[in-house]
Amino acid sequence: MRILLYRGDGVIGPWARDFADALPQAEAVLWQEGQPVERCDYAVIWAPTPALLDQLKHVKAIFLMGAGVDALLKFGDALPDVPIVRLGDAGMAEQMAEYAAHAVLRYFRRFDEYERQARQGVWNPLSPRVKSEFTVGVLGLGKLGAQVARALRQLGFPVRGWSRTAKDLPGVECFTGMEALDDFLSGTQVLVSLLPLTPETNNLLDRARLSKLPQGAYLVNVARGAQVAEPDLLALIKSGHIAGATLDVFRNEPLPAPHPFWNEPRITITPHISALTLREEAVRQIADKIMLLERGETVADIVDLNRGY
């Protein structure tokens, strides 16, 4: 068995070593730009280049080293006609729940305001918020979104969730379909976005939709930066309609130095770290799925190209 390995950031050596341990019967092939390789059985990749697609035409399946699929699906009709399998969880849901809980608690306890006061040398206790009036809305209720919703519910916040298809989560008020999106937003004090990036979700959070949030609402984006119309968000923050935003993802990464987000104190920036892939766990998951396919069995988390996730 031959497995082609590739990462756009070039950090592939540790993955190759882990695959050698997990699948000692397999030969790992490290692909480099401009280097043709003999036919491989499977490909395990992240952030591929167009040239890599030619090497993937004859594999049995393509495995992604993360939960997001937009970096591959952007190639559209140029994609080889083989199953594409994303990571299920691999430790990311817990990290995502921690990140979201931290952001929500920071706004609920008004620590963002205390930080700004402290920088100005101001000592001024603020009125505490009422948790029952601080509703959190989770946009996207897949594996990661559902875990975030459960974690916030356990902290005692009222939680509502929105998804494209119907979901049922205990203790979470669920909304379904585009026709329910405005109602979902209008009752959300902190919006946490975990949607996959698809043509339908690109610029989904523009001025019109963000304006549906109540005055003084907050945004936490841990999904994809292209879902947010950045100039619209900035304008709504400056107007005071959006009180603040915690952003882990951006349309262009790394976020360029002259970007106005850097100079807006009500925007908190982190460098796409809300849920990092845990390599050893990811390798075990992929290796298990490869062995299932070798036995002719089915695997979970195959990407639906029509849905885009």
PyMOL commands that set and color helices and strands:
alter all, ss='L'
color gray80, all
select helices_A, chain A and resi 13-22+50-56+70-73+76-78+92-108+111-119+131-133+143-154+178-186+207-210+225-227+230-239+260-263+279-294
alter helices_A, ss='H'
color red, helices_A
select strands_A, chain A and resi 2-7+27-30+42-46+61-64+84-85+136-139+159-163+172-176+190-193+217-221+242-247+267-269
alter strands_A, ss='S'
color yellow, strands_A
deselect
rebuild
show_as cartoon
